[in-house]
Amino acid sequence: MRCLIALPVLLAAVIEDFREYRISNRLIAFGLLCGLVCRYVWEGAAGLIYGLVNISIPVILLYLLFQLRVLGAGDIKLFSVTACYFSLRQIMGLILTALIAAAAAGVCKILYRKCKGTYDWKAKTQIHFSIFILTSYLITIWRCTIA
């Protein structure tokens, strides 16, 4: 269960996101450092290189969503923290699961406000994406344990 090491960082990120609508770079740096140190301890220099590659994958894949203002920079950096602990296949599943869950929650939020009569179609609907990253992280760990 070495993947659970990132859980405290993710929980702290969710709390920060709900309190301040942002995730601090100090928390992200701490999570990345822990991930890279763990990869080095578990797999040596090769693990460190794989960790660095995995950290860059969410940045590359999600950059367009950041440019479209669908995701914040902190969300993408939080994906990078989680990516340090997983394989490429698991990272893709984690990202896809989080995006689908967040999209479903966004639609539910819009429909709820529309039914209540308080939704403005021109207004943006913001959600705390970190909770979906945490949920997707836990689902990915669960998939690893049963596979």
Secondary structure, 3 states (H helix, E strand, C coil): CHHHHHHHHHHHHHHHHHHHCCCCHHHHHHHHHHHHHHHHHHHHHHHHHHHHHHHHHHHHHHHHHHHCCCCCHHHHHHHHHHHCCCCHHHHHHHHHHHHHHHHHHHHHHHHHHHHHCCCCCCCCCCCCCHHHHHHHHHHHHHHHHHC
